Amino acid sequence: MSGPLGEEQRENRWSLPATGTVLIVGAGEAGVAAAAALREGGFGGHVMLATDEAGIPYERPPLSKQQLKSDDEPERLIRPAEWFAAERIELIPNTCISEIDPAARRARLGDSGQVVSYDALLLATGARARRLQGDPAGVHYLRTREDAARLRSALRAARSVVVLGGGVIGLEVASTAVELGLDVTVIDPAPRLMHRAVAPEISALLADLHRAAGVTLVLESGPIAVEADGRGGALVRVGEATHSADVCVAGIGVIPNDDLARAAGCAVDNGVVVDGCGRTSLERIYAAGDVASFHHPTYGHSLRVEAWQHAGRHGAHVARSMLGIDDAYAEVPWFWTDQLETNIQVAGLAADCDQTVWRGTSISGTAFHFRNGVLRGVSTVNNGRDIRPSSRLIASGWRGDSRLLTDPTRPLGKIASDLLVEF
């Protein structure tokens, strides 16, 4: 385990009382999954789920896709409204936790100042959109349903869009905007699209897709300056060039919401540092999802994963550890993105690979990414059925003849099962 969490942290020195109180801070995917796992694990005590957002917790992936296209697209809830009452989950909306007292095991709720006691506390506070330096006016960000509503309204009245950032959010917004018939430019200082998340071959595929759809890509852009144009749009200066846009969207990454944990005294390093069970450096305080930095046994170093599936799985895993199940979290990271009628899914860590082999084609196939002979990541293009067996191979640390994976006449699931028996 790296960081300040020693091996002694791997065993609880306390047990959660059957009628105790668990306070979950954050009602995104990780927080709701944790609440569900507590009930599924037989916990009968008080579960409080506090969120600074209004209404019933909702899914975020559609915000950059379907919900940007139409006012009629229904909001996708993580759980139906009635589920919270049925499972006796006390949902506390419009409430931030302003202070945690770890010694007294108490937390202060927002503006009301109400103090609540807990037996265990889970930080599922997620992350917030990184903002441009100086936070210039006229720039849209996309993280919440309110952000999506504002951007949807702006796109409806626009003819041109400049997207700052060639990551998942930026490219999904660009994809949606060009499908709406807008003139779209994507600007990124990196040499390739989604360079932190995908292999070079997938970056090249994405660039081809977007250029074919009419998106202008400005990569290795150098310094960027943005200012409002006085008409609701923005002027984006890149070197000597100026791009005028009716709408400017910044998708330049996120910042983990670890301020509350830091103030409470938790160890923080690119997120809240936790062990394999989600325990922070403070007893009875846990963290899960986007905000948590944990040691991954497959990769041998710390990760902080920003993905929908990870948030749910990690939240549930950490809740089970509260109930005494001490297995270390070892799920292979996985995410997907839908762009220009193309579905791309990535399992594992693919960005730093030194060898890629294809099964099928780049139109509908699977790319296996190796580093130093070890399978580190897999990308599928319109072929998501290969993700599950690929994840099993990645988790095993499989190394071998890459040609064994590329026979399209045999299902990958069967190939993986045979290889894992032999490995």
C-alpha positions in Angstrom: 0.0 0.0 0.0 1.4 3.4 -1.0 0.9 6.6 0.9 0.3 7.0 4.6 -2.1 4.1 5.0 -0.1 1.2 6.5 -0.9 -2.5 6.6 -2.4 -2.1 10.1 -5.3 -0.2 8.5 -6.4 -3.4 6.7 -8.2 -4.7 9.8 -11.0 -2.8 11.5 -10.5 -2.1 15.1 -14.2 -1.6 15.5 -17.5 -3.1 14.1 -20.5 -1.2 12.8 -23.4 -1.6 15.3 -26.4 -3.3 13.8 -28.6 -0.3 14.7 -25.9 2.3 14.2 -25.9 5.3 11.8 -24.0 5.6 8.5 -23.7 9.0 7.0 -23.0 9.1 3.3 -21.9 12.4 1.9 -22.7 12.6 -1.8 -25.7 11.0 -3.6 -24.1 10.3 -7.0 -23.4 6.8 -8.3 -21.0 5.8 -5.5 -23.2 7.1 -2.6 -26.4 5.5 -3.8 -24.7 2.2 -4.6 -23.2 2.3 -1.0 -26.6 2.8 0.5 -28.1 -0.1 -1.5 -25.2 -2.4 -0.6 -25.7 -1.6 3.1 -29.3 -2.7 2.9 -28.5 -5.7 0.7 -25.8 -6.7 3.3 -28.5 -6.8 6.0 -27.6 -3.5 7.8 -30.8 -2.4 9.6 -29.6 0.8 11.1 -30.0 4.4 10.0 -28.6 5.4 6.6 -28.4 9.1 5.8 -27.6 10.2 2.2 -26.8 13.9 2.1 -26.4 15.8 -1.2 -25.9 19.4 -2.2 -28.1 18.9 -5.2 -31.9 19.1 -5.4 -34.3 16.3 -6.2 -33.7 12.6 -6.7 -30.2 11.4 -7.5 -29.7 11.1 -11.3 -27.3 9.5 -13.8 -24.7 11.9 -15.3 -23.6 10.0 -18.5 -26.7 11.2 -20.6 -25.9 14.9 -19.8 -23.3 15.1 -22.6 -25.3 13.0 -25.0 -29.1 12.6 -25.3 -30.0 15.3 -22.8 -28.1 17.9 -24.8 -30.1 17.2 -28.0 -33.7 17.4 -26.7 -35.8 19.0 -24.0 -38.0 15.9 -24.2 -35.3 13.5 -23.1 -36.3 12.1 -19.7 -34.0 12.4 -16.8 -32.5 9.0 -15.9 -32.6 8.4 -12.1 -30.1 6.2 -10.3 -33.0 4.7 -8.3 -36.7 5.5 -8.5 -38.0 8.1 -5.9 -40.0 5.5 -4.0 -36.9 3.2 -3.6 -35.4 5.6 -0.9 -38.5 5.3 1.3 -38.9 1.6 0.7 -35.3 1.0 1.7 -35.5 3.5 4.6 -32.7 5.6 3.1 -33.0 9.2 4.5 -32.3 11.4 1.5 -31.2 14.9 2.5 -31.2 17.1 -0.6 -29.9 20.7 -0.9 -27.5 20.1 2.0 -23.7 20.2 2.1 -21.7 18.9 5.0 -19.7 21.9 6.3 -17.6 20.2 8.9 -16.6 16.8 10.3 -15.4 16.1 13.8 -13.7 12.7 13.6 -13.0 12.4 17.3 -16.6 13.0 18.3 -18.0 11.3 15.2 -20.2 14.2 14.3 -20.9 16.2 11.2 -22.4 19.6 10.7 -25.1 20.0 8.0 -24.8 23.0 5.8 -26.5 26.3 6.6 -28.8 24.9 9.2 -25.9 24.1 11.5 -27.6 20.9 12.6 -25.1 18.4 14.0 -25.6 14.7 13.4 -23.7 11.8 14.9 -22.5 8.8 12.9 -20.9 5.4 13.5 -19.4 5.4 10.0 -19.1 8.1 7.4 -18.6 7.6 3.7 -17.2 10.5 1.6 -18.7 10.0 -1.9 -18.3 13.7 -2.8 -17.2 13.0 -6.4 -15.5 15.7 -8.4 -16.2 19.1 -9.9 -15.4 20.6 -13.4 -12.0 22.2 -13.7 -12.4 25.8 -14.6 -10.3 28.0 -16.9 -7.8 30.2 -15.3 -9.5 33.5 -14.4 -12.9 31.8 -14.9 -13.8 34.0 -17.9 -17.4 34.8 -18.6 -19.2 33.2 -21.5 -17.8 29.7 -20.9 -20.0 26.6 -20.3 -19.0 23.7 -18.2 -20.9 20.4 -17.9 -21.2 18.5 -14.7 -24.8 18.8 -13.4 -28.3 18.7 -14.8 -28.5 22.5 -14.5 -25.3 22.8 -16.6 -26.8 20.6 -19.2 -30.0 22.6 -19.4 -28.1 25.9 -19.8 -25.9 24.4 -22.5 -28.8 22.8 -24.3 -30.6 26.2 -24.5 -27.4 27.9 -25.7 -26.8 25.3 -28.5 -30.4 25.7 -29.7 -29.6 29.4 -30.5 -26.1 28.9 -31.8 -24.4 28.4 -35.1 -20.8 27.8 -34.0 -19.2 26.0 -31.0 -15.7 26.0 -29.7 -14.9 23.1 -27.4 -11.8 23.4 -25.2 -10.5 20.0 -24.3 -10.3 16.8 -26.4 -11.3 14.4 -23.6 -14.5 12.4 -23.1 -16.8 15.3 -22.2 -15.4 17.6 -24.8 -15.7 15.1 -27.6 -19.2 14.0 -26.6 -20.3 17.6 -26.6 -18.6 18.1 -30.0 -20.3 15.0 -31.3 -23.7 16.2 -30.2 -23.2 19.7 -31.5 -22.1 18.6 -35.0 -25.1 16.2 -35.1 -27.3 19.3 -34.4 -25.8 20.9 -37.5 -23.4 23.4 -35.8 -20.0 24.4 -36.9 -17.7 22.8 -34.3 -14.0 23.3 -33.4 -12.2 21.3 -30.7 -9.0 22.8 -29.3 -6.5 20.9 -27.1 -2.9 21.4 -26.2 -2.2 17.7 -26.3 -0.9 16.0 -29.4 -3.8 13.6 -29.7 -7.4 13.2 -28.5 -8.2 11.6 -25.2 -4.5 11.1 -24.7 -4.8 10.3 -21.0 -7.4 7.6 -21.5 -6.9 5.7 -24.7 -4.1 4.3 -26.9 -2.7 6.2 -29.8 -4.6 4.0 -32.3 -7.9 4.9 -30.7 -7.0 8.6 -30.6 -6.3 8.4 -34.4 -9.7 6.6 -34.9 -11.5 9.4 -33.0 -9.7 12.1 -35.0 -10.8 10.5 -38.2 -14.4 10.2 -37.0 -14.6 13.8 -36.0 -12.9 15.2 -39.0 -15.1 13.2 -41.3 -18.2 14.7 -39.6 -16.9 18.2 -40.2 -15.3 18.9 -36.8 -12.2 21.1 -36.9 -9.4 19.8 -34.7 -6.7 22.1 -33.4 -4.2 20.0 -31.5 -0.9 20.9 -29.8 -2.5 24.3 -29.6 -0.2 26.1 -27.2 -1.5 28.8 -24.8 -5.3 29.5 -24.9 -7.0 32.8 -23.9 -10.7 33.2 -23.7 -12.8 36.3 -23.3 -16.5 37.2 -23.7 -17.4 38.8 -27.0 -20.2 41.0 -25.5 -22.9 39.1 -27.4 -23.2 36.0 -25.2 -20.4 34.1 -27.0 -16.7 34.0 -26.7 -13.4 34.8 -28.5 -10.9 32.1 -28.2 -7.3 33.1 -28.9 -4.8 30.3 -29.8 -1.4 31.8 -30.7 -2.0 34.2 -33.5 -5.4 32.8 -34.4 -8.8 33.9 -33.0 -11.8 31.6 -33.0 -15.2 33.3 -32.6 -17.9 31.1 -31.1 -21.6 31.5 -30.2 -21.0 28.9 -27.6 -17.7 28.0 -25.8 -17.6 24.8 -23.7 -14.6 23.9 -21.5 -14.1 20.2 -20.8 -10.7 20.3 -19.3 -11.0 17.7 -16.6 -12.2 17.6 -13.1 -10.9 18.3 -9.6 -11.7 15.8 -6.8 -14.0 17.2 -4.1 -11.6 16.4 -1.2 -11.8 19.7 0.7 -14.1 18.3 3.4 -11.8 15.3 3.9 -8.7 17.5 4.0 -10.3 19.8 6.6 -11.2 16.8 8.7 -7.6 15.6 8.7 -7.8 12.8 6.2 -4.7 12.0 4.1 -5.2 13.6 0.7 -3.1 13.1 -2.5 -4.9 13.6 -5.8 -8.1 12.7 -3.9 -8.8 11.1 -0.6 -6.2 8.3 0.1 -7.8 5.0 1.0 -6.8 1.4 1.3 -8.2 -1.5 -0.6 -11.4 -1.4 1.5 -12.0 2.3 1.2 -10.7 3.2 4.6 -9.2 6.7 5.0 -6.4 7.6 7.4 -9.1 8.4 10.0 -11.0 5.6 11.7 -14.6 5.1 10.7 -14.3 7.5 7.7 -14.3 6.0 4.3 -14.2 7.3 0.7 -15.4 5.9 -2.6 -15.9 6.8 -6.2 -14.3 9.7 -8.1 -12.9 11.3 -5.0 -11.0 8.2 -3.7 -7.3 7.4 -4.6 -6.6 3.7 -4.0 -3.8 1.2 -4.6 -4.8 -1.1 -7.5 -3.2 -4.6 -7.2 -3.2 -5.3 -10.9 -1.2 -2.1 -11.8 0.8 -1.8 -8.6 0.2 1.9 -8.0 -2.5 4.3 -6.9 -5.4 5.2 -9.1 -8.2 7.7 -9.0 -10.8 6.6 -11.5 -13.4 8.9 -13.0 -16.0 6.6 -14.4 -19.6 5.7 -13.9 -19.2 2.0 -13.5 -16.2 2.3 -11.1 -18.2 4.8 -8.9 -21.0 2.3 -8.4 -18.8 -0.7 -7.9 -16.5 1.0 -5.6 -19.3 2.5 -3.5 -20.9 -0.9 -3.0 -17.5 -2.5 -2.2 -16.7 0.1 0.4 -20.1 -0.3 2.0 -19.5 -4.1 2.3 -16.2 -3.4 4.0 -18.1 -1.4 6.6 -20.1 -4.6 7.3 -16.9 -6.6 7.8 -16.0 -7.9 4.4 -12.4 -7.0 4.0 -11.5 -8.0 0.4 -9.3 -5.5 -1.4 -10.9 -3.7 -4.3 -9.4 -5.0 -7.6 -12.0 -4.2 -10.3 -10.4 -3.4 -13.7 -11.3 0.2 -14.6 -13.8 0.4 -17.5 -15.5 3.3 -19.3 -17.4 3.9 -22.5 -18.1 6.8 -24.8 -20.6 7.3 -27.6 -19.5 9.6 -30.3 -20.9 10.0 -33.9 -22.8 6.8 -33.8 -19.7 4.9 -32.6 -19.4 3.2 -29.3 -16.0 2.9 -27.8 -15.3 1.0 -24.6 -12.0 0.8 -22.7 -11.0 -1.6 -20.0 -7.8 -1.2 -18.0 -5.1 1.3 -18.7 -4.4 1.7 -22.4 -2.8 5.1 -22.8 0.8 4.1 -22.2 0.9 0.8 -24.2 3.8 -0.1 -26.4 2.1 -2.7 -28.6 -1.5 -2.9 -29.9 -3.0 -5.9 -31.9 -6.5 -5.9 -33.4 -9.2 -8.6 -33.4 -11.5 -7.7 -36.2 -11.3 -4.1 -37.6 -11.2 -0.6 -36.4 -14.8 -0.2 -37.5 -16.1 -3.1 -35.5 -13.4 -4.9 -33.4 -11.2 -5.1 -30.4 -7.7 -3.7 -29.8 -5.5 -5.4 -27.2 -2.9 -3.1 -25.6 0.3 -4.4 -24.1 3.1 -2.9 -22.2 6.3 -4.8 -21.7 4.5 -7.9 -22.9 1.7 -7.7 -20.3 -1.9 -7.1 -21.4 -2.7 -3.7 -19.7 -5.8 -2.5 -21.5 -8.4 -3.4 -24.2 -10.5 -1.1 -26.4 -13.6 -2.2 -28.3 -15.2 -0.3 -31.2 -18.9 -1.2 -31.6 -18.0 -4.5 -30.1 -18.7 -4.2 -26.3 -19.3 -7.9 -25.8 -15.5 -8.4 -25.7 -15.1 -6.2 -22.6 -16.0 -8.7 -20.0 -13.6 -11.5 -21.1 -10.9 -8.9 -21.8 -11.2 -7.6 -18.2 -10.6 -11.1 -16.9 -7.4 -11.4 -18.9 -6.2 -8.0 -17.7 -6.9 -8.8 -14.1 -4.9 -12.0 -14.4 -1.8 -10.0 -15.6 -1.9 -12.2 -18.7 1.2 -12.2 -21.0 1.7 -14.5 -24.0 1.5 -14.7 -27.7 -0.8 -11.8 -28.7 -1.8 -13.7 -31.9 -3.8 -16.1 -29.7 -6.3 -13.3 -29.1 -6.9 -12.3 -32.7 -8.8 -15.3 -34.2 -12.2 -13.9 -35.1 -13.7 -17.4 -35.7 -13.6 -18.1 -31.9 -15.6 -16.2 -29.3 -13.2 -14.2 -27.1 -14.9 -15.6 -24.0 -13.8 -19.1 -25.0 -10.3 -17.9 -25.8 -10.0 -16.1 -22.5 -11.2 -19.2 -20.5 -8.7 -21.4 -22.3 -5.8 -19.0 -21.8 -6.6 -18.5 -18.1 -6.6 -22.3 -17.5 -3.1 -22.4 -19.1 -1.7 -19.2 -17.5 
